Amino acid sequence: MSATSALPTELCELCRQTGRHVFYCSRECQTKDYPEHKKTCGNPPPPAFVPTPLLIAHINALLEFAEARKDSPPPAYLYFPPPTSTTNPSSPPEPVPIFLTDASKPLFDILYHTASSTGNQLSVNLMFSLLLEEVEKKGGQEKDLIIQLSDEFGFDLAKALDEEVDPEEEDLAAAVGGEENFGVLCKPLWNLDGIVVDDEAFEKR
């Protein structure tokens, strides 16, 4: 097969009319994929994720925190305790740096990057699972962490957690920004919330 013969030559016309561009290398390939593709064929592309002003502010605060402490390992996340009845409005509580273990921080970093760039809700759910214990060790509350993440990413995390079901492997791959990250990072770490990866399916990758 020549190099050019491997280039995509077929385009789903129905999807093209909605602004999506789904390419196939041949008509045969397109026909073979149709049972799966028809589930979303003709659907418009999802709207691009627009980071909330709060998310941008908190990411900037995290970068500034790390910059001011160059000689120390950077935190994975900043938890912002809510003000209390005795809090001075002109002096809100200082953000609390959250540090994760060497095993979980690489995974968290990828989840945070994916969530911040795509708004992937499963990424945020998994971020919450990794953060909760460490936030509580620092005196934080579960409900306040849920509120902070909800406000940062613009959706109701409490509802998403209540309705969460065991994700498919492709959903997990999307949550970490692609299968290459899934393979490198996630297999040894998916003890999170009882998630189990199918070893046999994984080895076929």
C-alpha positions, 0 to 999 in steps of 0.5 A, spaced: 500 500 500 502 506 498 503 512 503 497 516 499 492 510 499 492 510 507 490 517 507 482 519 508 478 519 502 471 518 505 467 523 509 460 522 512 456 527 508 451 528 514 456 529 519 459 534 515 452 538 514 452 539 522 460 542 522 463 535 524 468 532 519 468 524 520 473 521 515 474 514 513 480 511 509 475 507 504 468 506 503 469 499 506 472 502 512 466 507 513 461 501 512 464 497 517 464 503 522 457 505 521 453 500 526 457 504 531 458 511 528 450 511 527 449 512 534 452 519 533 451 520 526 448 527 524 449 530 531 452 537 531 459 537 535 459 539 542 460 546 544 467 548 546 468 548 553 469 555 556 473 555 562 469 559 568 473 566 570 473 562 577 477 556 574 482 561 570 483 565 577 484 559 581 489 556 576 493 563 576 493 563 583 496 556 583 501 558 578 503 564 583 503 560 589 508 555 586 512 561 583 513 564 590 516 557 592 520 555 587 525 551 592 519 547 594 515 541 590 509 545 587 502 543 590 497 539 585 491 544 587 489 549 591 483 549 596 479 555 598 476 554 604 469 558 604 469 564 609 465 563 616 461 568 620 467 571 623 471 572 617 473 579 615 471 580 608 477 584 607 481 578 609 478 572 606 481 565 608 488 563 605 488 558 600 490 551 602 495 547 598 494 540 597 499 535 595 498 528 593 503 522 593 508 521 587 503 515 585 497 519 584 500 526 582 501 525 575 494 522 574 491 528 577 495 533 573 493 530 567 486 529 569 486 537 571 489 539 564 484 535 561 478 538 565 481 545 564 481 544 557 475 540 555 470 540 561 470 533 561 466 531 567 469 524 569 476 528 569 473 532 575 469 526 578 476 523 578 480 529 581 475 529 586 476 522 588 484 524 589 483 530 592 478 529 598 482 525 603 488 530 602 483 536 603 479 533 609 486 532 612 487 539 612 481 541 615 476 542 609 469 539 608 467 534 602 461 539 601 465 545 600 470 541 595 464 539 591 462 546 591 469 549 589 469 544 583 462 545 581 463 553 581 470 552 577 468 547 572 461 550 571 456 544 572 453 540 578 458 535 581 454 533 587 449 531 582 454 528 577 457 524 583 450 521 585 448 519 578 455 516 576 456 509 574 462 505 572 465 508 566 467 504 560 474 504 558 473 509 552 470 514 557 476 513 562 481 514 556 477 521 554 478 523 562 485 522 561 486 526 555 487 519 550 489 512 550 496 513 551 495 516 558 490 511 560 496 506 558 502 509 562 498 512 568 492 509 569 492 501 570 496 501 576 492 506 579 485 504 578 483 502 585 479 509 585 472 508 587 472 501 585 474 502 578 477 495 575 480 495 568 479 489 564 486 486 564 485 482 558 482 488 554 488 492 556 493 487 554 490 488 547 492 495 546 
